[in-house]
Amino acid sequence: MDKVLIVFSSATSAGRVKSILERKYAIPSKIIQTPTGVSVSGCSYSLEIREKHLHTAWNLVKDMDLSSKGVFRAGSLEKVI
């Protein structure tokens, strides 16, 4: 099961996206503190989802006009977006 991390600068932004993904699209997700291996500056929180749901989640982030520090593969921490 491949997972990705959508990185946000605040837990509030991650929580807003998580809430809508679960309520509107029935997509499970989890908020975690961003792993130290992810190359972003400052403190951040990530929304962990299955990669197959990335398109829906990323469109939601853009539709909500939220800023994200990027999307990374959960295992390798390789940047996807």
C-alpha positions as CSV (number, residue, x, y, z in Angstrom):
1,M,0.0,0.0,0.0
2,D,1.8,3.1,-1.3
3,K,1.3,6.3,0.8
4,V,2.1,9.9,0.2
5,L,2.5,12.9,2.5
6,I,1.0,16.2,1.6
7,V,3.0,18.7,3.7
8,F,1.4,21.8,5.2
9,S,2.8,24.5,7.5
10,S,0.1,24.1,10.0
11,A,-1.9,21.3,11.6
12,T,-5.1,23.4,11.0
13,S,-4.7,23.3,7.2
14,A,-4.0,19.5,7.3
15,G,-7.0,19.0,9.6
16,R,-9.3,21.0,7.3
17,V,-8.3,18.8,4.3
18,K,-8.6,15.6,6.3
19,S,-12.1,16.5,7.5
20,I,-13.4,17.1,3.9
21,L,-11.6,14.1,2.4
22,E,-13.2,11.8,5.0
23,R,-16.6,13.3,5.1
24,K,-17.2,14.1,1.4
25,Y,-15.0,11.4,-0.3
26,A,-14.7,8.7,2.3
27,I,-10.9,8.8,1.9
28,P,-9.1,7.9,5.1
29,S,-6.1,9.9,6.1
30,K,-3.9,10.6,9.0
31,I,-2.2,13.8,10.3
32,I,1.4,13.3,11.4
33,Q,4.4,15.5,12.1
34,T,6.4,15.7,9.0
35,P,9.4,13.4,9.1
36,T,12.8,15.1,9.5
37,G,14.0,13.6,6.2
38,V,11.6,15.7,4.2
39,S,13.4,18.7,2.9
40,V,11.1,21.6,3.9
41,S,11.9,24.5,6.1
42,G,10.3,25.1,9.5
43,C,7.9,23.1,11.5
44,S,5.2,21.3,9.4
45,Y,2.5,18.7,9.5
46,S,1.6,16.1,6.9
47,L,-1.5,14.5,5.7
48,E,-0.8,10.8,5.0
49,I,-3.0,9.2,2.3
50,R,-2.8,6.4,-0.1
51,E,-1.3,7.4,-3.4
52,K,-4.3,6.4,-5.4
53,H,-6.2,9.2,-3.7
54,L,-3.6,11.9,-4.4
55,H,-5.4,13.4,-7.4
56,T,-8.6,14.0,-5.4
57,A,-6.7,15.3,-2.3
58,W,-4.4,17.6,-4.3
59,N,-7.3,19.1,-6.2
60,L,-9.1,19.7,-2.9
61,V,-6.0,21.5,-1.6
62,K,-5.9,23.8,-4.6
63,D,-9.7,24.4,-4.6
64,M,-9.4,25.4,-0.9
65,D,-6.6,27.8,-1.9
66,L,-4.3,26.3,0.8
67,S,-0.6,26.4,0.4
68,S,1.3,23.2,0.6
69,K,5.1,22.6,1.0
70,G,4.8,19.7,-1.5
71,V,3.9,16.0,-1.8
72,F,6.4,13.3,-0.9
73,R,6.4,9.5,-1.0
74,A,6.0,8.2,2.5
75,G,8.7,5.5,2.2
76,S,11.5,7.1,0.3
77,L,10.6,10.8,1.0
78,E,11.1,11.5,-2.7
79,K,9.3,14.6,-3.8
80,V,6.3,14.0,-6.1
81,I,4.8,17.5,-6.4
